[in-house]
C-alpha cells in the first residue's frame, strides 16, 4: 500500500468520525458562556433528555460567585436555584425531554482586568 492510499483512508476515517459525532444528539455538554461583570446576569438554553444530571457552574480561577436559576421550557417556572458562595454543584433529574433555560448571575466578580469568565457544565450521571 502506498502512502497516498493510507493518507486517504485515515482522512476518510477521521471525516466519518467527525460527521457522526456532529449528527448524534449530545446528552450533556459543558461550555464557556458569556462573561459577566458584578451584578450582571444572562441566560443560556439547554436541550436535555430524560435522566439524572449534575449542573456545575464556576468562574475561571474562582474569581467570582456564580448563582444559578434553572427554568422550564417557558422560562417562567423556576425549577431550582443555587446561590451559595463560590461555584455551584447541583444534582437534578429531568422527567421529560425538552429545552430548559439556565439563568446565571454574578453577584461578585473580583477581576481587575474586566468581566469574570463563566463555565457551565451539565453532566449526565448513570
N, C-alpha and C positions, 0 to 999 in steps of 0.2 A: 504494500500500500504506500502510495506516495504521500508527501506532507500536505499537499493541497487537499486531497481527499480527507485526510484526518482533520485538517482545519475546518473543512466544510461540515463534517459530521459533528464536531464539537460546537460550532456555531449554530447548527440546526438544533442540537440538543438543548443548548442554552436558550435559544429563542422559544422553543416549545415550552420549556420550564417557565419562563417569564410570562408567556402568554397565558398559560394555565393558571399561574398564580394571580394574574390580573383578572381573570374571569371568575375565579372562585370567590364567593362571598366571605368576607372576614368576620369571624365571630367576635373579635375584640381587637383593639389596637391601642397604641399609645401615640400621642403626638404632642409636639410643642404647639401651643396656641398663642394667640396674640398677647404680647407682653402688656403689663398693666402698671400704672403708677398708683401710689397710695390713694385709696378712695374710689378707684375705678372698678367697673365690672364689665363682663362680656358674656356672650352665650356661644355654645357650641352644640351642634346636633349630632347624635349618635344613633345608629341603627343597630339594635340588639335583638338576638333571637332568644327564645325561652331558655332559661338556665340560671345558674348561680355565678355571680361575678364579684370582683373586688375592684373598687374605684380608688385609685391613688392619685393625689394631686400634690405637687410640690413646686418649689421655685429653685432656680439654679443657685447652688451654694447656700441654700436656705436663707436667702437674702430678704425674704418676705413671708407674710402669713396669707395663705390661700384659704378662702372659705368656699364651700360648695353647696349648691342647692340643685336637687335633681327633680325634674318635672316630667309629666307625661307628654304625650304627643301634641296636646293643645298648648303647652307652655303655661297653663293656668293652674293646674293642680299640683301642688308640691307633694312629692312622694317621700323625700327625706332630705335632711341637710346636715352638714358637718361644719362646725365653726370653732374647733379647738385651736389653740395656738400652734403655729407651725403648719406642716403639711397635714393632709387628710388621708386616712386609710379606712374605707367604709365597705363592708361586705353587704351585698344585697341580692335579691332574687327577682328575675323577670318572669312573670307568669304568661305574658302574651307578647309575641314578637312585634316590633314596631320601632318607630322613631321616638327618641327621648331627648329632652333638652337639659343641658347642664349649664347652670349659671355659675360662673366663678368670679369671685371678687377678691380684691387685695386691700384689706384694711390697713396693713403696714407694709411698706417697701423700703428697705434700707440699702439703697443702691446709689452711691454718689454720682454715677455716670448716666443715670436715666431710669427707665422702667425696669421692673423685675420680670424675667422670663418665667413662664409658667408651663409646666408639663402635666398633662392629664393622661393617665393610663387606666384603661378598663380591661381587666384580665378575666377570662373565663376560668372558673375552678371546677374540678370534677367532683 
